[in-house]
Amino acid sequence: MTVPADDARRAGHPRTAVTVAVVTWVVTVAAVVLRTAARVPMDPDLLFFVVDAMVGVVYGTVGAVILARRTHPVGWLVALAGAGGALAALGSAWSTYQSVHPNLPPLPVLEACVSWAWVPGTLALFLVVPWLVRDTPLSRGAWAGLVAGSALTVALTAQRLLLPMSDSSALLVGVVALGLTTAAATAWRKRRGPVGERPGLGLLTLGTALMALSFIPLVLIDSPPEMIFAVPLTHLACQALFPVALLVTVLRNRLWGIDLAVSRAAVAALLTLGLALVYALVVVAATLVVGGGAAAQVIATVGVALAVQPAHAWLGRRVHALVYGDSSSRAALRVGRQLSGGTGTDELLDGLTAAVAESLRLESVTITGGEHLARWGVPTSAPARRALEHAGRPIGSLELTLRPGERLDTRTSESLDHLLPVVAAGVALVRGAADLERARDAATRARLAERRLIRRELHDGIGPWLSGLRLGLQGARNTLARNPEAADTILEALQAEVEQRVQDVRLLSRSLLPPLLDEAGLGPALEELARRTTEGGFTVELDVSDVPGDLDARVRAAAYAIVSESVVNASRYSGAQGCSAHLSTELEELVITVTDLGGGIPVDAASGVGMRSMRERAEELGGGVTVGSHVPRGTQVRAVLPLAPAMAVSA
């Protein structure tokens, strides 16, 4: 994935990054050369020099990497720490070298860097940087911590630069207190903050706390020399924590090309630190049990040897998850949990989208499944698109964007490929739930249509006829005594009318969905309808030879209702002796044609309940119904229904 032109500024400053790396490395190497050339015996300042040199090399490199790939204030602060460490190392090295070569001129400005150059960058690492490592806006508390950390950093730097011999205990107490507060706030964000910001915050919390605690010996007035050495040792140990934490939290997916190096360096640094702690703890424990000497060292060595393999394996898994994010299996499990977490189709699709984005640390994810759409994040570049398939057919798509400056590397792409079937299953579940909801709605509509049909027949047909029958019987009764022949004629007419109404009731019952439709299918149900209608005196010629036997239940019900309503209308209003009904499949559609040779439809005829019911049944499945004249005479009803109504609706 390429970086759009409008995001070039946010993608980083490669030239500045190269400058930072070159300057810090050149200055640090020069310091090491001077210190080595001085050939002085080991002294207490050597440990501080080693820490400054490591800070220059490590943080100069880390700052350059961040600046090359992302414009972020953390990159500048880390570069400041690297430059400060390099200057402090150079000042210390020159002071040592000049002490053994007194003929060289002293450089007081450079030598003064030993006492203050490392301060701003080092303090910013644990007082300012943790507040800035985020993608969401700073809260009021975060702003307060950021301002306080910046103020303390500037104040202590100014004090060491302008008044190097003055007492800085009060400022150092503030540094320790604010550092521990920053560590606590970072730990809280690790547990309660946005999921996408959590990776790396654990190491950052530990490094911040250790850095804050390392300044305690400088606060104590009567600290023994051994405690003073804890300051550089702790700073050296923190270099196993801060670099990886900063690279992961700030760059995230911008680690392409260096991810393997970062992963291996992190494992090596953390393993070294962990084994050193194990060695120290075992030595202390063995000394208490068996006394000091060689025995304690042997026991400690054995303990370290036994701890190497399990510690390496455990750290390897943790660092791999930190650098690369969740593994594909864990990410799939996380996405899969969303399938049972949502209470509705919208919640389910939103949960799937968020789980994919957070597992792979993406800028935005959009999942489309037919008429369903879910989006997480706001895209700032052209998205990459992946098709979603389920049971061998496409059901939607997934579009994703990475944060500016990132690219879709091989590991992320492979993890995404493993997640796609799970996401596709979720989309299929969402669409299935929506189809089920539509089917329930269609069944409700069908029941309402049947009730309207029965109400129409009772109100417009049987009800008025019964009133007429009552009046006819009353008239026959009144004329029976005076004119028996007239009464007999009236009764014969009423009998014929009763027989006709019996047929109407039978036709009404046949227009309702019969049990045979579900038991045997559409063909046998229509054949039974045609047989009974023909027995009633209206011939129905039926052709269902091309009708599939495994029709969708919704298509089956709609087709039967359309044919039965058309036959009833033809028998009542056409004036013909019969009609024909032909059903066939054409291009994944069921085509229904019912034709009579009657008098046709009047031009000013309005659609009744039955016609509206037919159109509603067809349209809710994605089809349609047309009614028109038939050549040379009569009426033709033509309906088209999709064989896969869910696909038609989604389209």
Summary of the structure (lengths in Angstrom):
residues: 651
radius of gyration: 42.6
end to end distance: 29.8
largest distance: 157.8
contacts: 2169
relative contact order: 0.05
helix: 69%
strand: 10%
